[in-house]
Amino acid sequence: MDTSARASGHRSPHHDAGPRTAPFPQALIDDFRTRPELPAFEHRSRVRTRGEVLELIGRCADGLRVAGLGPGRSVAVATDVTPEGFALLMAAYALGCRVTGLRPGMTPAQLVYVLSDGIDVLVADETGATPELLDAAGGVTVLRLGPDLLDAHPKATGELTAEGRPDDIALVTLTSGSTGQPKGCAHSYRSLSLNWAWQPACWPERTARLAVGYERYLLFGTLSSAVIFEHLGVCLMGGGTAVIPEPPFVFPQVFERHRITACLLTVPRLHHVLDVLRTDRVDTSSLRVLLVAGSPLAPHRLAEAARLLGPVVHQGYGQTETGMLALLTPDEMAEFPDRVYDSVGRPWSGVEMDVRDPEGRPVPTGTTGEIWVRTDSAMAGYWKDEERTREVLRAGWVRTRDIGHLDGHGFLRLTGRARDVVIINAIVHYAGAIERALAAHPDVDQAYVVGAPDERTGEAAHAFVVPAGGRAPDLGAVCAFVAAELGEASVPATVTVVTEVPVAASGKPDKRALLSRVAGPLETA
């Protein structure tokens, strides 16, 4: 009997035989052509139907062709979250280009680094065309989305057909690296064509049931985000409408004002929503899917979210390299109320998951190890970084660098990042485990741990905690709590009380900012 820790969602029918679907984004083009009257976007109260957006895609495609773009050519995109920005992306994909999305907040040096790396054309809208971006473009051809594409091509010519070649790179998603230079996750047209979000004909019941909740999906942030783009696909391919409110808007009041049914939130934003709902009456009854992802969520916070918002809260786990990997649903929380609030759910549709030891061998169920996954929509590799690609991609599997275990019911529990460790007296301590122990104390609402050099122990763990309910925690008792749970060696060298945790541009807790605030033992800030 195979007792290794392995679990699987419904495997893609194309995994072994190779892609049989049309190239990305042909499924979207066909859907918009078949149902042109349905709303696709509600942008600042103006509705854009699928037919209208398809026309925008065609006009953008005409303009990109005139600029010499086509299969294998490269385009960088800097736009706001708008129907026109979405149309530009779909046009570039329809032509088979390599698309690099420029995320907000990139430094001038980072922009120069990206744009000098074989980019043929840069397209920006009024929001994206900052002086810093235009200066960084250098000799790259720059097109304005409005004047050079849409205005110059007032009517689309011809019928769109996706031209992407399966092995060509379709998308380079930029992430910030430890060196400060952006690193790119490169996805091929094959992987995008097989991505679960964009192929409703392949949706099993579990996925189709999730998609029903995306009737009015709150779209905000940046279209260069892989996770936002993926869930936009779920909305549009399921027949829903992407709602883009007039900025600025406020959480959670935006749910009530726009009758939002689905939203993707980071953990810090969920914390804000719950803080408001404790004291203010806000009608969130329209919500059907509130998916929380991006960083660990303490079990007591997940339980509170379910209590305040109802059976709509989902906890997701995924990576830019792979897309969504696991999902914990309200039905599973109801079925296993005492055993799943500390998990991130079961493997998602089309995902095969293993837990392995440092030598890459599967370990028994319940044993902690590194999470390895296999999915048709995984990246082809890191852009122009063969060494890092070889480290992460192994014979069709992706090493997530996350540590955890699968239980007997197939639920995944994460312990921490393989690289998010503190080595104290030559012993590896996972920051995630210490964070969970801290957050389990009744007087602690959130906890984050960073490692810093230490003359005596090599490295030391430093904790930052947000108190629960405004109560100032007894830090000695908190440390004793960690010692009882994990042992004396796991007790942080310092514990600092903070009112809130800094948030990075990605929406995740900013541990680098916390590290810069490392203080003396058992301090309050």
C-alpha positions, 0 to 999 in steps of 0.5 A, a space after each residue: 500500500 502506498 502511504 506516501 503523502 500525495 494528493 490530487 485534485 481532478 487531473 486535467 484531461 490534457 496532462 498526458 496527451 498534450 494540449 487539445 484546446 485552442 491556443 490562449 485566449 481563443 476560448 475567451 474570444 469565442 465566448 465573447 463572440 457567442 454572448 456579445 450582449 452579456 456585461 463583461 465590465 462595470 467600470 465606474 458605473 459604465 457597463 461594457 458588454 462582451 461584444 464591446 470589449 471584443 471590439 476593443 481587443 480587435 482595435 488594439 490588435 490592429 494597432 499592435 500589428 501595425 507596430 510589427 508585433 506578432 508571434 515571438 515578438 515582445 511587448 511590455 504593458 503599463 496600464 491601469 485596471 480598465 476594460 481598455 487595459 484588459 483588451 490590450 493584454 488580450 490583443 497581445 496574447 491573440 497575436 502570440 506576443 510575449 507580454 511583460 506586465 509592469 507592476 506599479 511601484 517599480 523603481 527607475 532602475 528596475 524599469 530600465 533593467 526590464 525594458 532593456 531585456 529584449 522588449 520590442 514595444 512598450 504600451 502605456 495608458 495615461 496612468 502608466 505613462 509616468 515620466 520615470 517609465 518614459 525615461 527608462 524606455 530608452 530606445 524602445 518604441 513607445 505606444 500610447 494605448 489611447 492615441 496610438 492604438 484605439 484612436 488610430 483604429 476606430 473600428 476593428 478589421 477582420 476576425 480575431 484568431 489566436 496565433 500563439 505557438 504552444 512553446 513560445 513564452 506568453 507571459 513574464 510575471 515580474 516578482 521582486 527578488 532578494 537582489 532588488 532586480 525583478 525576476 520573471 516567471 515565464 509561462 508558455 502559451 501551452 500553460 496558459 491554454 491549459 490554465 484552469 481559470 480560462 477553460 470552462 469546458 474542462 471545469 469539474 463540478 467543484 470549479 463550476 460551483 466556485 465560478 457561480 459565485 463570481 457574478 460580480 467580481 471586485 477587480 482592483 489592484 493591477 492586471 500584472 498580478 498573476 492571481 488577480 488575472 487568474 480570478 478575472 478569468 474565472 469571472 469572465 469565463 463563468 459569465 460574470 461581470 468584473 466590477 471596477 469602482 471609482 477610486 478611492 473605495 473603502 473596504 468592506 463598504 464597497 461590498 454593500 455599495 456595489 453588491 459584490 459577490 466575489 472578491 480576492 483579499 490579502 490577509 492584511 486587508 481581511 484583518 481590516 475588514 474584520 476590524 470594521 465589522 466588529 463595530 460597524 454595521 455593513 451589509 455584506 449579504 451579497 458576498 458568495 466568495 471571499 477568497 483570502 490568499 497571499 500569506 498565512 491566516 491564523 485559524 482564529 482569524 479564519 473562524 472569525 471571518 466565517 462567523 462575521 461574513 457567513 459561509 462565503 470565506 475561502 482560503 486559497 494557496 498558490 504561487 505565481 509559478 503555478 497558479 492556485 494549488 489548494 482551496 479550503 471551502 466553506 463546505 469543508 469547514 462545515 464538514 470538518 469543523 474541528 480539523 481544517 481551520 489550520 489548513 489551506 484546503 485540498 489540492 485544486 482541480 488539475 493539481 497533483 501534490 506530493 510531500 517530499 524529504 530533502 532528497 526529493 523522496 515522498 514521505 508518509 502521510 502526516 509527515 512534514 516535508 517540502 511541497 512538490 506539485 505538478 500541474 499543466 499550468 505551471 511556468 516554463 521557468 524563470 526568465 533567462 535564469 537557467 540555474 534557478 529554473 533547474 533548482 525549482 523544476 524537476 521532471 515535470 514537478 515544481 518545488 514550491 519551497 513551502 514546508 507542510 504536510 497532508 493529512 489522511 483526508 487530503 488537507 494541506 497544512 503549511 509550516 512555513 517557507 523552506 527559506 523562511 528559516 532562522 538558524 539558531 545554534 546551527 538548528 533550523 527553526 521555521 518562522 511559520 511554526 513560531 508565528 502559529 504558536 504565537 498567534 495561538 495565544 489568546 492575547 495575540 491577534 497576529 504574529 510575524 517572525 524575522 531572523 537577524 544575525 546574532 553574535 552568540 547564536 549565529 541568528 536569532 528570531 525576532 517576533 512582532 505581535 498585534 494584540 487581540 482586542 486591544 489587550 496588552 499581552 503579557 510577553 513573558 506568558 506569550 514566550 512561555 506559551 511558545 516554549 510549551 508548544 515548540 520548546 525553549 529553543 524556539 522562543 524569540 529573542 525579542 517580542 515587539 508589540 505593534 498596533 499594525 504590521 507594515 504592508 508591502 506593495 504586493 499587499 502582503 506583510 512586509 517582513 523586510 520593514 519589520 526586520 529594520 525595526 528589530 528592537 531590544 528584548 520584550 519591547 512594545 512599539 
